[in-house]
Amino acid sequence: MKDLKYLAAFSIPIVAFLGLSLKGYWVWATPVFAFVCIPILELIFPVDTTNLEVEEADSKLKRKVFDWLLYLNLPIVYGLVIYALILVAKAPLQTYEFIGLIFTVGIVLGVNGINVGHELGHRQTTNERFVGKTLLLPSFYMHFYIEHNYGHHLHAATPEDPATARYNQSVYSFWFTSTIRQYFSAWRIQKKLLENNKQGFFSKKNDMFWYIIFQAIYLALVGFLLGTNALVFAFFAGIIGFILLETVNYIEHYGLLRLKTKSGRYERVKEMHSWNSNHVIGRIVLYELTRHSDHHYKSSKKYQILDCHDESPQMPFGYPTSMVLAMVPPLWFSIMNKRVPKEMVVS
C-alpha cells in the first residue's frame, strides 16, 4: 500500500475536475488547494529524511506500478484540457470563472504535465520520452526536453545555466530571463546536435522545428474547432503551466554556484548545488522532485528511489510552500539568502 502513496499526486486533477464540473467560485478550488491547503499540510506533516536500503530500492525498481502512475497522467491531463476547452467554448461563463479555469488547468499542466514530462524525459526508452514530450505540448514547452537534458544538467548552478536563479534575483525577473534564455539555448543545442550527427539545420531531424509545428497545430485545432474563447483559454493556461515550471526552477538552485577549479573549469555538480526538501506532502505530489540533488547526481535515477543527502542545502519548507514564498521577494530573500553558502555568494 505504501507504493500507492503517489496516487495523492492525482489530488490536484481531481480538485480541478470538481472546479470544472461545479463552476462558480469552485473554479478557484485548485489554486487554493495547491497553494494554501498543501502548504498547510506540509507544515503539519513531519519531514522524512530516511533513504531506502539497497534491497528495497532494487525491489521498487522492478515494480511497474511506479511507471504506470506516471503514464496515467497522459489521459488525465489531456482529458481535463479537452473538457475545459469544450466548457469555455460552449458554456456561458463569468469573467472570474474564465480566469479561474485558466489557473486551474494551468496548474494541472504544470504539476501533472510538465513535472511528469520532466521525469519521463530522462527515461531511456523512446516510448517513455514520447509520452514525456506529449505532456509538455499543451504548455508550449517541448523545447524543455532538449535544453533540460543537454543544457541544464551540464551547466546547473553556473552563470551559463538559464535555469539557475542568481543570488538576489526575484522570481518575476527569473520568469523572463529563464524562459527566453532557455528557448534560445535549446536552439543552440539542437544546432550542435545536428552538426555532431552531420545533419543540416533544415533536416527533418531538427526536433525544434517539429515542436513548433506540433504546438502550432494544437492551437490551430483548438481555434478552428472550438473558437476564439477556447483559443485564448488554451494559450493562457499553457503560459500558467510553464510559469509554474519556472517557479520550481527558481527555487531548485536559487543562489547556488559551482566554484571554478585551478584549471578554470567548473567543479562537477555535487549534492550542495541543489536545494532539497524532505517535506513528505511536496515529495509525493511532485513525484520526489524535491530530492533534487540526487536527481542531478544521476539524472536517469527513477523518482521512487531518489535519496536524501546530508550535504545538500535544505529548504525550511516544502517546494509548494517555497513557491508561495518566492512570490514575495523580500520575504524570500530574508529566509533564503542566509542559507546560501557564503563562498557561493557573488557580490
Summary of the structure (lengths in Angstrom):
residues: 347
radius of gyration: 20.0
end to end distance: 49.9
largest distance: 65.2
contacts: 1134
relative contact order: 0.14
helix: 69%
strand: 2%
